[in-house]
């Protein structure tokens, strides 16, 4: 039971962090070069994709 709660909490934290990371990179960090911003946004998208994939696999396992 606690392992499931921990898994959901970890996925929620990674998903929230990815959105926060992408928002900060896009709106708060202006003076960085474009290639750095693109790389950091790609990292945020990677984290969000991982969280979405993990969520779908966890939902499929319970159904």
N, C-alpha and C positions, 0 to 999 in steps of 0.2 A: 504494500500500500504506500509506504513512505517513498519507495523508489519511484513509483509512478508520479507522485507529487513532485519529487525532485526533478524528474525528467521534464515534466511540464514547466516547472519553474525555470529550468535551464534554457529551454526552448524560448520561453517568453522573454527572458533576459537577453538572449542573443538577438532575437527579433527586435526588441526595443532598442538595444544598443546599435543595431545596424541602421535603424531609422534616425536615431540621434546622430550617429557618425556621419551619415550622408547629409543631414541637414546642416550640421556644423561646417562640413567641407564646402557645401554649395553656397551657404549664405554668410558665414562668419569669417572664413579664411579667404580674403580677397587677394592679397599680394602674392600668393604663390603662383608658380608657373602652371600653365594649362595642363601639361602632361602629368604633373603631380596631382592635380585635382581629379583628372580622369582616372588615374590609378587608384586614388583613395575612394572615389565613387564606385569603381569596379569592386573594390574590397567590400564596401557596404552592401552592394548588390549581391555579392557572393554570400555574405553572412545572411542576408534576408532570404536568399534562395535556399540556403541550408536549413534555416528555420522553417520555411514553408514545406520543404521536402520532409523534414523530420516530423512536422505536425501531421502531414498527410499519412506518413507511415504509421504514426502512433494512433491515428484515428482508424486506419484500416485494421490494425491489430486488435482494437477493442470491438469492432463491429462483427 
